[in-house]
């Protein structure tokens, strides 16, 4: 078995592209494939990935301190940046958490299975960068 190391360790700097103006010290969230934005004013973002180290302008590079380790794993099905991920139906893969439905107890259990959030968009069987929770 080959050794493995995450692309970025928890609480370390990670670089992405700002989709809009970002103020250093503010929480950032996934805004698209390899894009982050200042977290939404709606609150309680499920896409939050860290805290910006410094100010950034739209289209510029932004460094943020990650809330979790960043990995690159094979996707099981199409994955969109910002999707919550669970283990895939193929061993060793990740896939998008299926849409919520009923009954509620099943959804609650599915929510507990989330391992992280997609940082980029990827097609089925392609490698995808994601951050663990």
Residue pairs with C-beta under 8 A, 6 or more apart in sequence:
6 69
6 70
6 71
7 70
7 71
7 72
7 129
8 14
8 66
8 69
8 70
9 66
9 69
10 66
10 67
10 68
10 69
10 132
11 65
11 66
11 67
12 65
12 66
13 53
13 63
13 64
13 65
13 66
14 50
14 63
14 64
14 65
14 66
14 70
15 61
15 62
15 63
16 28
16 34
16 35
16 36
16 61
16 62
16 64
16 119
17 34
17 35
17 36
17 59
17 60
17 61
17 62
18 35
18 36
18 37
18 56
18 57
18 58
18 59
18 60
18 61
18 62
19 31
19 32
19 35
19 36
19 37
19 58
20 31
20 37
20 38
20 58
21 38
21 55
21 56
21 57
21 58
22 28
22 36
22 37
22 38
22 52
22 55
22 56
22 62
23 38
23 52
23 55
24 52
24 53
24 54
24 55
24 56
25 51
25 52
26 38
26 39
26 51
26 52
27 38
27 39
27 45
27 48
27 50
27 51
27 52
28 36
28 37
28 38
28 39
28 48
28 49
28 50
28 51
28 52
28 62
28 64
29 36
29 37
29 38
29 39
29 40
29 45
29 47
29 48
29 49
29 82
30 36
30 47
30 49
30 81
30 82
30 117
30 118
30 119
31 37
31 47
31 81
31 82
32 81
32 82
32 121
33 81
33 120
33 121
34 81
34 119
34 120
34 129
35 81
36 49
36 62
36 64
38 52
39 45
39 47
39 48
46 84
46 117
47 82
47 117
48 67
49 64
49 66
49 67
49 68
49 117
49 119
49 131
50 64
50 65
50 66
50 67
51 64
51 65
52 62
52 63
52 64
53 62
53 63
53 64
53 65
54 62
54 63
56 62
66 131
67 131
67 133
68 116
68 131
68 132
68 133
69 131
69 132
70 119
70 129
70 130
70 131
70 132
71 116
71 129
71 130
71 131
71 132
72 127
72 128
72 129
72 130
73 92
73 93
73 94
73 127
73 128
73 130
74 88
74 90
74 92
74 93
74 94
74 125
74 126
74 127
74 128
75 88
75 93
75 94
75 95
75 122
75 123
75 124
75 125
75 126
75 127
75 128
76 88
76 89
76 90
76 93
76 94
76 95
76 124
76 125
77 88
77 95
77 96
77 124
78 96
78 122
78 123
78 124
79 85
79 94
79 95
79 96
79 118
79 121
79 122
79 128
80 96
80 118
80 121
81 118
81 119
81 120
81 121
82 117
82 118
83 96
83 97
83 117
83 118
84 96
84 97
84 114
84 116
84 117
85 94
85 95
85 96
85 97
85 114
85 115
85 116
85 117
85 118
85 130
86 94
86 95
86 96
86 97
86 110
86 113
86 114
86 115
87 93
87 94
87 95
87 113
87 115
88 94
88 95
89 95
94 115
94 116
94 128
94 130
96 118
97 110
97 111
97 113
97 114
98 110
100 107
100 110
101 107
114 133
115 130
115 132
115 133
116 130
116 131
116 132
116 133
117 130
117 131
117 133
118 128
118 129
118 130
119 128
119 129
119 130
119 131
120 128
120 129
121 128
122 128
